[in-house]
Amino acid sequence: MHTILAYCRPYFLRIIGSLSVKFVGTIMDLFLPWILAHMIDNVVPMNNIPFIIMWGGAMVVCSFFAWSGNIVANRMAAAVARDVTRSMRHDLFSKISHLSSSQIDKLTIPSLISRLSSDTYNIHRMVSMVQRMGIRAPILLLGGILITLTLDATLTLVLLAVLPFALVIVLYISRKGVPLYTSLQGAVDTMVRVVRENATGIRIIKALSKGDYEKERFFLANNEVTRRERRAAVIMGVTNPAMFILINLGLVGVIIAGAHLVNLGQSQPGVILAFLSYFTIILNATLSITRMFVMFSRGSASGGRVQEVLDQPEDLQVQDLCPVEEDYHVVFDGVAFSYQAGQAGEELLDGINFALRRGESLGILGETGSGKSTIVQLLMRFYDVSSGSIRIGGEDIRGISPDRFFPKFGVCFQRDVLFMDTIRENVDFGRDLTEEELRRAIRYAQAEDFVNSQAEGLDYDLSSRGTNLSGGQRQRLLIARALAANPEILILDDSSSALDYRTDANLRRVFRESFQDTTTIIVAQRISSVMHADHILVLEQGRIIGQGNHDELLESCQLYQEINQSQMGRRVS
């Protein structure tokens, strides 16, 4: 909750202004029944028309200020809620962008999407509701009780007798609400995950005729959200009927007691009429408070989920490490890694050792799940190693600041994406590259022909994930993005799987001729993509079982021989 208050603090003066206007409008609302009672009991019996008109005019003035004040205050409250939520979403998005991969794995992408959308919306509604009803409802409740005390203390005591019961119900149900809504948002996370997976994999779902199966998955997730929301709604929904019963019991008591007092001559009809009006005001104020507590419970649960993300510590901090003198550009020194840090026997990688000089190339080959892509993720410090060290230019990567570290890389990942924008923006990627640099990168990536074939050229609009391109065209644009800034280290993680052999060969020639000072790491399934690399690693279950160049591995590594035989059909030198 303190996170929500922290975001509201910069708008303190605007909130005070909104509450002040709301206060004036609410006071005007409270005056109306009192003026009406005074007119009925004191002014009308005088038969003084100007006096009646004067008091009627006072009611009109109070009504105007009450109406206009509430409208202005509500607009101000909505503006504050909008700005608070906008600031929160901005910081939340920024925080998510800087989370480490392990933190994202723990929180999960669907949950982060839900927190950024539905949770911030719940907070928006809570901030708006608290401003609109947080002062109006208590003033109407307490003000109505105080004014009724001045009108008739006996009837007020009848009303006050039911309020403690109402207070107990509100507090009890509100305490139950936060855990229920936290559980509900967890179910929403699951539903978002299912929807996201279906949207991402819609083609394979159609191709394999798994529509009914995916509908069933969504049906189960949706039903779980409905079940939890129903449970929360039933618990929180008890407040309204309970308040109606209690307040109306009090109203019955007021009418009975009031009729008795009027019959005895101890009260007047105008007082009873005003009392009934104030009773209605108090009833609506009590119901507003219960609705506010329901919204507060939901907003507090969402605020806790948002706070959990914002409070995530800086996971991969820059450490004070001394560089070493060495002739190698990229070094893996005794690297081991496990996603379950600290659990023995769970290492995904173990004993990874290799060293590359500047401008050399490394090919990484192995079966699916052998740890090829994990080596790339460790090199880019998406995760920290469990033991050992990784050095670039003699510096441990844990001691390099992000503003120096990430510009060293040009990367084309295995499941990289193109965004819904032009080819120009997808290749430039916010780096303000010149037209010449963009076209050179596209030419190097063998994408020049199909880019020039488009009437718009670089300004051709791509659909989301580049679905209006073929697989090979998408990969060539992704490689162009990696090459565009002339990187110090080029990483190609299975980035040529959709390319034909001729295009693949042309790319290798470009790397040799135009990127001689760039250290290249190629992760591939095809021997033809790595056979010309200066060094090749063969991985099996996170261990290096073969290391050398193509000819050396053909002589020494059985797995490499088997892969070569299955793909090439013969030994190739």
Buried (B, 14 or more C-beta within 10 A) or exposed (E): EEBBEBBBEEBEEBBEBBBBBBBBBBBBBBBBBBBBBBBBBEBBEEEEEEBBEEBBEBBEEBBEBBEBBBEBBBEBBBBBBEBBBEBBBEBBEEBBEEBBBBBBEEBBBBBBBBBBEBBBBBBBBBBBBBBBBBBBBBBBBEBBBEBBBEBBEEBBEBBEEBBEBBEEBBEEBBEBBBEBBBBBBBBBBBBBBBBEBBEEBEEEBEEEEBEEEBEEBBEEBBEBBBEBBEEBBEBBBBBBEBBEBBBEBBBEBBBEBBEEBBEEEEBBEBBBBBBBBBBBBBBBBBBBBBBBBBBBBBBBBBBBBBBEBBEBEEBBEBEEBEEEEEEBBBBBBEBBBBBEEEEEEEBBBBBBEBBBEBBBBBBBBBBEEBBBBBBBBBBBBBBBBBEBBBBBBBBBBBBBEEEEBEEBBBBBBEEBEBEEBBBBBBBBBEEEBEEEBBBBBBBBBBBBEBBEEEEEBBEBEBEEBBEEBEEBBBBBBBBBBBBBBBBBBBBBBBBBBBBEEEBBBBBBEBBEEBBEEBBBBBBBBBBBBBBBBBBBBBBBBBBBBBBBBBEBBBEBBEBBBEBBEEEEEEEEE
